[in-house]
Amino acid sequence: MGAYIHHIPGRLRVRTDRLRHATCQSTELSELLLQLKGVESCQINPKTGSLLVHYDVTCLTGDDILYQLHKVGCLESGLTTAMSQRSAVNHTGALLGNALFSAVVKKSLETSMLSLAKAFL
């Protein structure tokens, strides 16, 4: 199966064979994650190899939690890199979207002002 990661800010789900086959000890992992400032809850299901973490986005990122999982041997290193790259792409897309929206609003205002000025002349 490998690993599956689903992340939205404040909620991270990881499914991995390492959790299912007890390569990672779920009790110790749960205690470790709950000690991190910002982790609100941590649920581990060893039968499915699933981990669900709810956290405060003002204290932690999903990458912070994935790093801890990698550090204790619950994730392969390539997965944390892939998530970081995906986060960078999402951030770049948001910046591009904001710039495009600003340009459209600016052009719209310029056109409106020009039309208004022509109406008064």
MIPATOR-179392 format. One record per residue: residue number from 1; z negated, x, y negated of N, C-alpha, C, O, CB in turn. Coordinates in Angstrom, 1 decimal, padded with zeros to 4 digits. Atoms other than C-alpha are relative to their C-alpha. Glycine has a CB too. Layout:
BEGIN
+-----+--------+--------+--------+--------+--------+--------+--------+--------+--------+--------+--------+--------+--------+--------+--------+
!  nr !   n_c3 !   n_c1 !   n_c2 !  ca_c3 !  ca_c1 !  ca_c2 !   c_c3 !   c_c1 !   c_c2 !   o_c3 !   o_c1 !   o_c2 !  cb_c3 !  cb_c1 !  cb_c2 !
+-----+--------+--------+--------+--------+--------+--------+--------+--------+--------+--------+--------+--------+--------+--------+--------+
! NUM !      Z !      X !      Y !      Z !      X !      Y !      Z !      X !      Y !      Z !      X !      Y !      Z !      X !      Y !
...
+-----+--------+--------+--------+--------+--------+--------+--------+--------+--------+--------+--------+--------+--------+--------+--------+
end
This chain:
BEGIN
+-----+--------+--------+--------+--------+--------+--------+--------+--------+--------+--------+--------+--------+--------+--------+--------+
!  nr !   n_c3 !   n_c1 !   n_c2 !  ca_c3 !  ca_c1 !  ca_c2 !   c_c3 !   c_c1 !   c_c2 !   o_c3 !   o_c1 !   o_c2 !  cb_c3 !  cb_c1 !  cb_c2 !
+-----+--------+--------+--------+--------+--------+--------+--------+--------+--------+--------+--------+--------+--------+--------+--------+
!   1 !  000.0 !  000.8 !  001.2 !  000.0 !  000.0 !  000.0 !  000.0 !  000.9 ! -001.3 !  000.7 !  000.5 ! -002.2 ! -001.2 ! -000.9 !  000.0 !
!   2 !  000.1 ! -000.8 !  001.2 ! -000.8 !  002.8 ! -002.5 ! -001.0 ! -000.6 ! -000.9 ! -002.1 ! -000.9 ! -000.5 !  001.4 !  000.0 ! -000.7 !
!   3 !  001.0 !  000.6 !  000.9 ! -002.4 !  001.4 ! -005.6 !  000.7 ! -000.9 ! -001.0 !  001.9 ! -000.8 ! -001.2 ! -000.7 !  001.2 ! -000.8 !
!   4 ! -000.5 !  001.0 !  000.9 ! -001.9 ! -001.5 ! -008.0 ! -001.0 !  000.0 ! -001.2 ! -002.2 ! -000.1 ! -001.0 !  000.2 ! -001.4 !  000.7 !
!   5 !  000.9 !  000.0 !  001.2 ! -003.2 ! -001.5 ! -011.6 !  000.5 ! -001.1 ! -000.9 !  001.7 ! -001.2 ! -001.2 !  000.0 !  001.3 ! -000.7 !
!   6 ! -000.4 !  001.0 !  001.0 ! -003.2 ! -004.5 ! -013.9 ! -001.1 !  000.1 ! -001.1 ! -002.3 !  000.1 ! -000.9 !  000.0 ! -001.5 !  000.6 !
!   7 !  000.9 ! -000.3 !  001.1 ! -004.7 ! -004.0 ! -017.3 !  000.4 ! -000.8 ! -001.3 !  001.6 ! -000.9 ! -001.7 !  000.0 !  001.5 ! -000.4 !
!   8 !  000.0 !  000.6 !  001.3 ! -005.2 ! -006.1 ! -020.4 ! -001.2 !  000.5 ! -000.7 ! -002.3 !  000.7 ! -000.1 !  000.2 ! -001.6 !  000.0 !
!   9 !  001.2 ! -000.5 !  000.7 ! -007.6 ! -004.8 ! -023.1 ! -001.2 ! -000.8 !  000.3 ! -001.2 ! -002.1 !  000.1 !  000.2 !  000.1 ! -001.5 !
!  10 !  001.3 !  000.7 ! -000.3 ! -011.1 ! -005.7 ! -021.9 ! -000.1 ! -000.3 !  001.5 ! -001.2 ! -000.7 !  001.9 ! -000.1 ! -001.2 ! -000.8 !
!  11 !  000.0 !  000.4 ! -001.4 ! -010.1 ! -006.3 ! -018.3 !  001.0 !  000.9 !  000.8 !  002.1 !  001.1 !  000.4 !  000.4 ! -001.5 !  000.2 !
!  12 ! -000.8 ! -000.9 ! -000.8 ! -008.9 ! -003.8 ! -015.7 ! -000.2 ! -000.4 !  001.5 ! -001.3 ! -000.5 !  002.0 ! -000.4 !  001.4 ! -000.2 !
!  13 !  000.0 !  000.2 ! -001.5 ! -008.0 ! -004.6 ! -012.0 !  000.7 !  001.1 !  000.7 !  001.9 !  001.5 !  000.3 !  000.6 ! -001.4 !  000.4 !
!  14 ! -000.6 ! -001.1 ! -000.8 ! -007.3 ! -001.8 ! -009.5 ! -000.1 ! -000.4 !  001.4 ! -001.2 ! -000.8 !  001.9 ! -000.7 !  001.4 ! -000.3 !
!  15 !  000.0 !  000.2 ! -001.4 ! -006.3 ! -002.3 ! -005.9 !  000.5 !  001.3 !  000.6 !  001.5 !  001.8 !  000.2 !  000.8 ! -001.2 !  000.5 !
!  16 ! -000.4 ! -001.2 ! -000.6 ! -006.2 !  000.8 ! -003.8 ! -000.6 !  000.1 !  001.4 ! -001.6 ! -000.4 !  001.8 ! -000.5 !  001.2 ! -000.8 !
!  17 !  000.4 ! -000.2 ! -001.4 ! -006.4 !  001.8 ! -000.1 ! -001.3 !  000.8 !  000.0 ! -002.1 !  000.6 !  001.0 !  001.1 !  000.7 !  000.8 !
!  18 !  001.2 ! -000.8 !  000.0 ! -009.1 !  004.3 ! -001.0 ! -001.3 ! -000.9 ! -000.2 ! -002.3 ! -000.5 !  000.4 !  000.0 !  001.0 ! -001.2 !
!  19 !  001.2 !  000.9 !  000.0 ! -011.5 !  001.4 ! -001.9 ! -000.1 ! -000.7 !  001.3 ! -001.2 ! -001.0 !  001.8 !  000.2 ! -000.9 ! -001.2 !
!  20 !  000.0 !  000.8 ! -001.2 ! -010.5 ! -000.5 !  001.2 ! -000.5 !  000.8 !  001.2 ! -001.2 !  000.2 !  002.0 !  001.4 ! -000.6 !  000.3 !
!  21 !  000.4 ! -000.8 ! -001.2 ! -011.0 !  002.3 !  003.6 ! -001.2 !  000.8 ! -000.2 ! -001.5 !  001.8 !  000.5 !  001.2 !  000.9 !  000.4 !
!  22 !  001.3 ! -000.6 !  000.3 ! -014.3 !  003.4 !  002.0 !  000.1 !  001.5 ! -000.2 ! -000.8 !  002.2 !  000.0 ! -000.9 ! -000.2 !  001.2 !
!  23 ! -000.1 ! -001.4 !  000.5 ! -012.9 !  006.7 !  000.8 ! -001.0 !  000.1 ! -001.2 ! -001.6 !  001.2 ! -001.4 !  001.4 !  000.4 ! -000.4 !
!  24 !  000.9 !  000.1 !  001.1 ! -014.9 !  005.7 ! -002.3 ! -001.1 ! -000.9 !  000.5 ! -000.9 ! -002.0 !  001.0 !  000.7 ! -000.5 ! -001.3 !
!  25 !  001.2 !  000.8 ! -000.3 ! -018.4 !  004.4 ! -001.8 ! -000.2 ! -001.1 ! -001.1 ! -000.4 ! -000.7 ! -002.2 ! -001.3 !  000.8 !  000.2 !
!  26 !  000.0 !  001.1 !  001.0 ! -018.4 !  001.0 ! -003.6 ! -001.3 ! -000.1 ! -000.8 ! -001.3 ! -000.3 ! -002.0 !  000.3 ! -001.3 !  000.6 !
!  27 !  001.3 !  000.0 !  000.7 ! -022.1 !  001.1 ! -004.4 ! -000.2 !  001.0 ! -001.1 ! -000.5 !  000.8 ! -002.2 ! -001.2 !  000.1 !  001.0 !
!  28 !  000.1 ! -001.1 !  001.0 ! -022.0 !  004.5 ! -006.1 !  001.0 ! -000.2 ! -001.1 !  000.7 !  000.1 ! -002.2 !  000.2 !  001.3 !  000.8 !
!  29 ! -001.0 !  000.2 !  001.0 ! -018.8 !  003.6 ! -007.9 ! -000.4 ! -001.1 ! -001.0 ! -000.3 ! -000.9 ! -002.2 !  001.4 ! -000.4 !  000.7 !
!  30 !  000.5 !  001.1 !  000.9 ! -020.3 !  000.4 ! -009.2 ! -001.1 !  000.5 ! -001.0 ! -001.0 !  000.2 ! -002.1 ! -000.5 ! -001.2 !  000.8 !
!  31 !  001.1 ! -000.6 !  000.8 ! -023.4 !  002.2 ! -010.4 !  000.6 !  000.9 ! -001.1 !  000.1 !  000.9 ! -002.3 ! -001.0 !  000.7 !  000.8 !
!  32 ! -000.6 ! -000.9 !  001.0 ! -021.3 !  004.9 ! -012.1 !  000.7 ! -000.8 ! -001.1 !  000.5 ! -000.4 ! -002.3 !  001.1 !  000.9 !  000.7 !
!  33 ! -000.7 !  000.7 !  001.0 ! -019.1 !  002.4 ! -013.9 ! -000.9 ! -000.8 ! -000.9 ! -000.7 ! -000.9 ! -002.2 !  001.0 ! -001.0 !  000.6 !
!  34 !  000.9 !  000.7 !  000.8 ! -022.0 !  000.3 ! -015.1 ! -000.8 !  000.8 ! -000.9 ! -001.4 !  000.3 ! -001.9 ! -000.9 ! -000.8 !  000.9 !
!  35 !  000.7 ! -001.0 !  000.9 ! -023.6 !  003.4 ! -016.6 !  000.8 !  000.3 ! -001.2 !  000.3 !  000.8 ! -002.2 ! -000.4 !  001.2 !  000.7 !
!  36 ! -000.8 ! -000.3 !  001.1 ! -020.6 !  003.8 ! -018.9 ! -000.2 ! -001.0 ! -001.1 ! -000.3 ! -002.2 ! -000.9 !  001.5 ! -000.1 !  000.4 !
!  37 !  000.2 !  000.8 !  001.2 ! -021.2 !  002.5 ! -022.4 !  001.2 ! -000.9 ! -000.2 !  002.3 ! -000.4 ! -000.4 ! -000.4 !  000.8 ! -001.3 !
!  38 ! -001.1 !  000.9 !  000.2 ! -019.1 ! -000.6 ! -022.8 !  000.4 ! -000.8 !  001.2 !  001.1 ! -001.8 !  001.1 !  001.2 !  000.7 ! -000.5 !
!  39 ! -000.3 !  000.8 ! -001.2 ! -018.7 ! -001.7 ! -019.2 ! -001.0 ! -001.2 !  000.1 ! -002.2 ! -001.0 !  000.2 ! -000.1 !  000.9 !  001.3 !
!  40 !  000.8 !  001.2 !  000.0 ! -019.9 ! -005.3 ! -019.1 ! -000.2 ! -000.5 !  001.5 ! -001.3 ! -001.0 !  001.8 !  000.7 ! -001.1 ! -000.8 !
!  41 !  000.2 !  000.4 ! -001.4 ! -019.3 ! -006.1 ! -015.4 !  001.0 !  000.8 !  000.9 !  002.0 !  001.3 !  000.4 !  000.2 ! -001.5 !  000.2 !
!  42 ! -000.8 ! -000.7 ! -001.0 ! -017.9 ! -004.5 ! -012.3 ! -000.1 ! -000.7 !  001.4 ! -001.2 ! -000.8 !  001.9 ! -000.5 !  001.5 !  000.1 !
!  43 !  000.0 !  000.7 ! -001.3 ! -016.9 ! -006.3 ! -009.1 !  000.9 !  000.8 !  000.9 !  002.1 !  001.1 !  000.6 !  000.4 ! -001.5 ! -000.1 !
!  44 ! -000.8 ! -000.7 ! -001.0 ! -015.7 ! -004.4 ! -006.0 !  000.0 ! -000.8 !  001.3 ! -001.0 ! -001.3 !  001.8 ! -000.6 !  001.4 !  000.3 !
!  45 ! -000.2 !  000.7 ! -001.3 ! -014.3 ! -006.1 ! -002.9 !  000.6 !  001.1 !  001.0 !  001.8 !  001.3 !  000.9 !  000.9 ! -001.2 ! -000.1 !
!  46 ! -000.5 ! -001.0 ! -000.9 ! -014.1 ! -003.4 ! -000.2 !  001.0 ! -000.6 !  001.1 !  001.8 !  000.2 !  001.6 ! -001.1 !  000.7 !  000.7 !
!  47 ! -001.0 !  000.6 ! -001.0 ! -012.2 ! -005.8 !  002.2 !  001.4 !  000.0 ! -000.5 !  002.3 !  000.2 !  000.2 ! -000.5 ! -001.5 !  000.3 !
!  48 ! -001.3 !  000.0 !  000.6 ! -009.3 ! -006.1 ! -000.2 !  000.4 !  001.3 ! -000.7 !  001.5 !  001.5 ! -001.1 !  000.1 ! -001.2 ! -001.0 !
!  49 ! -000.2 ! -001.3 !  000.8 ! -009.7 ! -002.7 ! -001.9 !  000.2 ! -000.3 ! -001.5 !  000.9 !  000.5 ! -002.1 !  001.2 !  000.7 !  000.6 !
!  50 ! -000.2 !  000.4 !  001.3 ! -010.0 ! -004.4 ! -005.2 ! -001.2 !  000.3 ! -000.9 ! -002.4 !  000.1 ! -000.5 !  000.3 ! -001.5 ! -000.1 !
!  51 !  001.0 ! -000.3 !  001.0 ! -012.0 ! -003.4 ! -008.3 !  000.4 ! -000.8 ! -001.3 !  001.5 ! -000.6 ! -001.8 ! -000.2 !  001.5 ! -000.3 !
!  52 ! -000.3 !  000.7 !  001.3 ! -012.3 ! -005.6 ! -011.4 ! -001.1 !  000.4 ! -001.0 ! -002.3 !  000.3 ! -000.7 !  000.0 ! -001.6 !  000.2 !
!  53 !  000.9 ! -000.5 !  001.0 ! -013.9 ! -004.2 ! -014.5 !  000.2 ! -000.8 ! -001.3 !  001.4 ! -000.8 ! -001.8 !  000.1 !  001.5 ! -000.2 !
!  54 ! -000.1 !  000.5 !  001.3 ! -014.6 ! -006.1 ! -017.7 ! -000.8 !  000.9 ! -001.0 ! -001.9 !  001.4 ! -000.6 ! -000.7 ! -001.5 ! -000.1 !
!  55 !  000.6 ! -001.0 !  000.9 ! -015.4 ! -003.9 ! -020.7 !  000.3 ! -000.3 ! -001.4 !  001.2 ! -001.1 ! -001.8 !  000.6 !  001.4 !  000.3 !
!  56 ! -000.1 !  000.2 !  001.4 ! -015.8 ! -003.8 ! -024.4 !  001.0 !  001.0 ! -000.6 !  000.9 !  002.2 ! -000.5 ! -001.4 !  000.2 ! -000.7 !
!  57 ! -001.1 ! -000.8 !  000.5 ! -012.6 ! -002.5 ! -026.1 ! -000.4 !  000.9 ! -001.1 !  000.3 !  001.8 ! -001.5 !  001.2 ! -000.8 ! -000.3 !
!  58 !  000.4 ! -000.8 !  001.1 ! -014.5 ! -001.1 ! -029.0 ! -000.7 !  001.3 !  000.5 ! -001.0 !  002.2 ! -000.3 ! -001.0 ! -000.8 ! -000.9 !
!  59 !  000.7 ! -001.2 ! -000.6 ! -016.3 !  001.4 ! -026.6 !  000.9 !  000.8 !  000.9 !  000.7 !  002.0 !  001.0 ! -001.3 ! -000.5 !  000.7 !
!  60 ! -000.8 ! -000.6 ! -001.1 ! -013.8 !  002.1 ! -023.9 !  001.5 ! -000.4 !  000.0 !  001.8 ! -001.4 ! -000.6 ! -000.6 ! -000.3 !  001.4 !
!  61 ! -001.4 !  000.4 ! -000.3 ! -010.1 !  002.1 ! -022.9 !  000.1 ! -000.1 !  001.5 ! -000.7 !  000.4 !  002.2 !  001.0 !  000.9 ! -000.7 !
!  62 ! -000.3 !  000.1 ! -001.4 ! -008.6 !  001.3 ! -019.6 !  000.2 !  001.4 !  000.6 ! -000.2 !  001.7 !  001.7 !  001.3 ! -000.8 !  000.2 !
!  63 ! -000.2 ! -001.4 ! -000.4 ! -007.6 !  005.0 ! -019.4 ! -001.3 !  000.7 !  000.2 ! -001.4 !  001.5 !  001.2 !  000.8 !  000.8 ! -001.0 !
!  64 !  001.3 ! -000.6 ! -000.3 ! -011.3 !  006.0 ! -019.7 ! -000.5 ! -000.4 !  001.3 ! -001.1 !  000.4 !  002.1 ! -001.0 ! -000.5 ! -001.2 !
!  65 !  000.5 !  000.4 ! -001.3 ! -012.2 !  003.9 ! -016.7 !  000.9 !  000.6 !  001.1 !  000.3 !  001.0 !  002.1 !  000.1 ! -001.6 !  000.0 !
!  66 ! -000.8 ! -000.6 ! -001.0 ! -009.2 !  005.1 ! -014.7 ! -000.3 !  001.5 !  000.2 ! -000.2 !  002.0 !  001.3 !  001.5 ! -000.2 ! -000.4 !
!  67 !  000.4 ! -001.5 ! -000.1 ! -010.2 !  008.7 ! -015.5 ! -001.2 !  000.1 !  000.9 ! -001.3 !  001.0 !  001.7 ! -000.2 !  000.6 ! -001.4 !
!  68 !  001.2 ! -000.1 ! -000.8 ! -013.6 !  008.0 ! -014.0 !  000.3 ! -000.3 !  001.5 ! -000.3 !  000.4 !  002.3 ! -001.1 ! -001.0 ! -000.5 !
!  69 ! -000.4 !  000.3 ! -001.4 ! -012.0 !  006.5 ! -010.9 !  000.7 !  001.2 !  000.6 !  000.4 !  001.5 !  001.8 !  000.9 ! -001.3 !  000.0 !
!  70 ! -000.7 ! -001.2 ! -000.5 ! -009.8 !  009.5 ! -010.5 ! -001.0 !  001.1 !  000.2 ! -000.9 !  001.8 !  001.2 !  001.1 !  000.5 ! -001.0 !
!  71 !  001.0 ! -001.1 ! -000.1 ! -012.7 !  011.9 ! -011.1 ! -000.8 ! -000.1 !  001.3 ! -001.2 !  000.9 !  001.9 ! -001.0 !  000.0 ! -001.2 !
!  72 !  000.8 !  000.2 ! -001.3 ! -014.7 !  010.4 ! -008.1 !  000.9 ! -000.1 !  001.2 !  000.4 ! -000.4 !  002.3 ! -000.9 ! -001.2 ! -000.2 !
!  73 ! -000.9 !  000.0 ! -001.2 ! -011.6 !  010.4 ! -005.9 !  000.5 ! -001.4 !  000.4 !  001.0 ! -001.5 !  001.6 ! -000.7 !  000.6 !  001.1 !
!  74 ! -000.4 !  001.3 ! -000.3 ! -010.7 !  006.7 ! -006.0 !  001.5 ! -000.3 ! -000.4 !  002.1 ! -001.3 !  000.0 ! -000.8 ! -001.1 ! -000.6 !
!  75 ! -001.4 !  000.1 !  000.5 ! -007.2 !  007.2 ! -007.7 !  000.7 !  001.3 !  000.1 !  000.1 !  002.4 ! -000.1 !  000.0 ! -000.6 ! -001.4 !
!  76 ! -000.8 ! -001.2 !  000.1 ! -004.4 !  009.6 ! -007.5 !  000.3 !  000.3 ! -001.4 !  000.2 ! -000.6 ! -002.3 !  001.4 ! -000.2 !  000.8 !
!  77 ! -000.1 ! -000.4 !  001.4 ! -003.8 !  011.5 ! -010.7 !  001.3 ! -000.6 ! -000.6 !  001.2 ! -000.8 ! -001.8 !  000.1 !  001.5 ! -000.1 !
!  78 ! -001.3 !  000.5 !  000.6 ! -000.2 !  010.2 ! -011.2 ! -000.2 ! -001.4 ! -000.6 !  000.5 ! -001.7 ! -001.5 !  001.0 !  000.0 !  001.1 !
!  79 !  000.2 !  001.3 !  000.5 ! -001.5 !  006.7 ! -011.8 ! -000.6 !  000.0 ! -001.4 ! -000.2 ! -000.9 ! -002.2 ! -000.9 ! -000.8 !  001.0 !
!  80 !  000.6 !  000.0 !  001.4 ! -003.6 !  007.5 ! -014.8 !  001.0 !  000.5 ! -001.0 !  001.1 !  000.0 ! -002.1 ! -001.2 !  000.9 !  000.0 !
!  81 ! -001.0 ! -000.5 !  000.9 ! -000.7 !  009.4 ! -016.3 !  001.0 ! -001.1 ! -000.2 !  001.5 ! -001.3 ! -001.4 !  000.8 !  001.2 !  000.6 !
!  82 ! -001.0 !  001.0 !  000.2 !  001.7 !  006.5 ! -015.7 ! -000.6 ! -001.1 ! -000.9 !  000.2 ! -001.7 ! -001.7 !  000.3 ! -000.7 !  001.4 !
!  83 !  000.6 !  001.0 !  000.9 ! -000.8 !  004.1 ! -017.4 !  000.0 !  000.5 ! -001.4 !  000.3 ! -000.3 ! -002.3 ! -001.4 ! -000.4 !  000.5 !
!  84 !  000.0 ! -000.6 !  001.4 ! -001.1 !  006.4 ! -020.4 !  001.4 ! -000.1 ! -000.6 !  001.6 ! -000.4 ! -001.8 ! -000.5 !  001.4 !  000.0 !
!  85 ! -001.4 !  000.1 !  000.5 !  002.7 !  006.5 ! -020.7 !  000.4 ! -001.4 ! -000.3 !  001.0 ! -001.6 ! -001.3 !  001.0 !  000.6 !  001.1 !
!  86 ! -000.2 !  001.5 !  000.3 !  002.9 !  002.7 ! -020.5 ! -000.7 ! -000.4 ! -001.2 ! -000.1 ! -001.2 ! -002.0 ! -000.4 ! -000.8 !  001.2 !
!  87 !  000.7 !  000.3 !  001.3 !  000.3 !  002.4 ! -023.2 !  000.7 !  000.6 ! -001.2 !  000.8 ! -000.1 ! -002.2 ! -001.5 !  000.5 !  000.1 !
!  88 ! -000.7 ! -000.6 !  001.1 !  002.2 !  004.8 ! -025.4 !  001.3 ! -000.8 ! -000.3 !  001.6 ! -001.0 ! -001.5 !  000.4 !  001.5 !  000.3 !
!  89 ! -001.2 !  000.8 !  000.2 !  005.4 !  002.8 ! -024.9 ! -000.3 ! -001.4 ! -000.7 !  000.4 ! -001.8 ! -001.6 !  000.7 ! -000.3 !  001.3 !
!  90 !  000.4 !  001.3 !  000.6 !  003.6 ! -000.5 ! -025.7 ! -000.4 !  000.2 ! -001.5 !  000.0 ! -000.6 ! -002.3 ! -001.2 ! -000.6 !  000.7 !
!  91 !  000.4 ! -000.3 !  001.4 !  002.1 !  001.1 ! -028.9 !  001.3 !  000.2 ! -000.8 !  001.3 ! -000.3 ! -002.0 ! -000.9 !  001.2 !  000.0 !
!  92 ! -001.2 ! -000.3 !  000.8 !  005.5 !  002.4 ! -030.0 !  000.8 ! -001.3 ! -000.2 !  001.4 ! -001.5 ! -001.3 !  000.9 !  001.0 !  000.8 !
!  93 ! -000.7 !  001.3 !  000.2 !  007.1 ! -001.0 ! -029.4 ! -000.7 ! -000.9 ! -001.0 !  000.0 ! -001.5 ! -001.8 !  000.0 ! -000.8 !  001.4 !
!  94 !  000.7 !  000.8 !  001.0 !  004.4 ! -002.7 ! -031.5 !  000.3 !  000.6 ! -001.4 !  000.5 ! -000.2 ! -002.3 ! -001.5 !  000.0 !  000.3 !
!  95 ! -000.3 ! -000.6 !  001.3 !  005.0 ! -000.2 ! -034.3 !  001.4 ! -000.4 ! -000.5 !  001.6 ! -000.7 ! -001.6 ! -000.2 !  001.5 !  000.0 !
!  96 ! -001.4 !  000.3 !  000.4 !  008.8 ! -000.8 ! -034.2 !  000.1 ! -001.5 ! -000.3 !  000.8 ! -001.8 ! -001.3 !  000.9 !  000.3 !  001.2 !
!  97 !  000.0 !  001.4 !  000.3 !  008.2 ! -004.6 ! -034.1 ! -000.6 ! -000.3 ! -001.4 !  000.0 ! -001.1 ! -002.2 ! -000.8 ! -000.8 !  001.0 !
!  98 !  000.6 !  000.2 !  001.3 !  005.9 ! -004.4 ! -037.2 !  001.0 !  000.5 ! -001.1 !  001.1 ! -000.2 ! -002.1 ! -001.3 !  000.8 ! -000.1 !
!  99 ! -001.0 ! -000.6 !  001.0 !  008.5 ! -002.2 ! -039.1 !  001.1 ! -001.0 ! -000.1 !  001.6 ! -001.2 ! -001.3 !  000.5 !  001.4 !  000.5 !
! 100 ! -001.1 !  000.9 !  000.1 !  011.3 ! -004.6 ! -038.2 ! -000.4 ! -001.3 ! -000.7 !  000.3 ! -001.8 ! -001.6 !  000.5 ! -000.4 !  001.4 !
! 101 !  000.4 !  001.2 !  000.7 !  009.3 ! -007.6 ! -039.3 ! -000.2 !  000.2 ! -001.5 !  000.2 ! -000.6 ! -002.3 ! -001.4 ! -000.5 !  000.6 !
! 102 !  000.1 ! -000.4 !  001.4 !  008.4 ! -005.9 ! -042.6 !  001.3 !  000.1 ! -000.7 !  001.5 ! -000.4 ! -001.8 ! -000.8 !  001.3 ! -000.2 !
! 103 ! -001.3 ! -000.1 !  000.6 !  012.0 ! -005.1 ! -043.2 !  000.7 ! -001.4 ! -000.2 !  001.3 ! -001.6 ! -001.3 !  000.9 !  000.9 !  000.9 !
! 104 ! -000.6 !  001.3 !  000.1 !  013.1 ! -008.7 ! -042.6 ! -000.7 ! -000.8 ! -001.1 !  000.0 ! -001.4 ! -001.9 ! -000.2 ! -000.8 !  001.4 !
! 105 !  000.7 !  000.7 !  001.1 !  010.4 ! -010.1 ! -044.9 !  000.4 !  000.6 ! -001.4 !  000.6 ! -000.2 ! -002.3 ! -001.6 !  000.2 !  000.2 !
! 106 ! -000.4 ! -000.6 !  001.2 !  011.3 ! -007.6 ! -047.6 !  001.4 ! -000.4 ! -000.4 !  001.6 ! -000.8 ! -001.6 !  000.0 !  001.6 !  000.1 !
! 107 ! -001.4 !  000.5 !  000.3 !  015.0 ! -008.5 ! -047.4 !  000.0 ! -001.4 ! -000.4 !  000.8 ! -001.8 ! -001.3 !  000.9 !  000.3 !  001.2 !
! 108 !  000.0 !  001.5 !  000.3 !  014.2 ! -012.2 ! -047.4 ! -000.6 ! -000.2 ! -001.5 ! -000.1 ! -001.0 ! -002.2 ! -000.9 ! -000.7 !  001.0 !
! 109 !  000.6 !  000.1 !  001.4 !  012.0 ! -011.7 ! -050.6 !  001.0 !  000.4 ! -001.0 !  001.2 ! -000.2 ! -002.1 ! -001.3 !  000.8 ! -000.1 !
! 110 ! -001.0 ! -000.5 !  001.0 !  014.8 ! -009.7 ! -052.3 !  001.0 ! -001.0 ! -000.2 !  001.5 ! -001.3 ! -001.3 !  000.6 !  001.3 !  000.5 !
! 111 ! -001.1 !  001.1 !  000.1 !  017.4 ! -012.4 ! -051.5 ! -000.5 ! -001.2 ! -000.8 !  000.2 ! -001.7 ! -001.6 !  000.4 ! -000.4 !  001.4 !
! 112 !  000.5 !  001.1 !  000.7 !  015.1 ! -015.1 ! -052.7 ! -000.2 !  000.3 ! -001.5 !  000.1 ! -000.6 ! -002.3 ! -001.4 ! -000.4 !  000.6 !
! 113 !  000.2 ! -000.3 !  001.4 !  014.3 ! -013.3 ! -056.0 !  001.3 !  000.1 ! -000.7 !  001.5 ! -000.4 ! -001.8 ! -000.7 !  001.4 ! -000.1 !
! 114 ! -001.3 ! -000.1 !  000.6 !  018.0 ! -012.6 ! -056.6 !  000.6 ! -001.4 ! -000.2 !  001.2 ! -001.6 ! -001.2 !  000.9 !  000.8 !  001.0 !
! 115 ! -000.5 !  001.3 !  000.2 !  018.9 ! -016.2 ! -056.0 ! -000.7 ! -000.7 ! -001.1 ! -000.1 ! -001.5 ! -001.9 ! -000.2 ! -000.8 !  001.3 !
! 116 !  000.8 !  000.6 !  001.0 !  016.1 ! -017.3 ! -058.3 !  000.4 !  000.5 ! -001.4 !  000.5 ! -000.3 ! -002.3 ! -001.5 !  000.2 !  000.2 !
! 117 ! -000.4 ! -000.6 !  001.2 !  017.2 ! -014.9 ! -061.0 !  001.4 ! -000.6 ! -000.4 !  001.7 ! -000.8 ! -001.6 !  000.1 !  001.5 !  000.1 !
! 118 ! -001.3 !  000.6 !  000.3 !  020.8 ! -016.2 ! -060.8 ! -000.1 ! -001.4 ! -000.4 !  000.7 ! -001.9 ! -001.3 !  000.9 !  000.1 !  001.3 !
! 119 !  000.2 !  001.4 !  000.4 !  019.6 ! -019.8 ! -061.1 ! -000.4 ! -000.1 ! -001.4 !  000.0 ! -001.1 ! -002.1 ! -001.0 ! -000.6 !  000.9 !
! 120 !  000.4 !  000.1 !  001.4 !  018.0 ! -019.0 ! -064.4 !  001.0 !  000.6 ! -001.0 !  000.8 !  000.5 ! -002.2 ! -001.4 !  000.7 ! -000.1 !
! 121 ! -000.9 ! -000.7 !  000.8 !  020.9 ! -017.0 ! -065.8 !  001.2 ! -000.9 ! -000.3 !  002.1 ! -000.5 ! -001.1 !  000.5 !  001.3 !  000.5 !
+-----+--------+--------+--------+--------+--------+--------+--------+--------+--------+--------+--------+--------+--------+--------+--------+
end
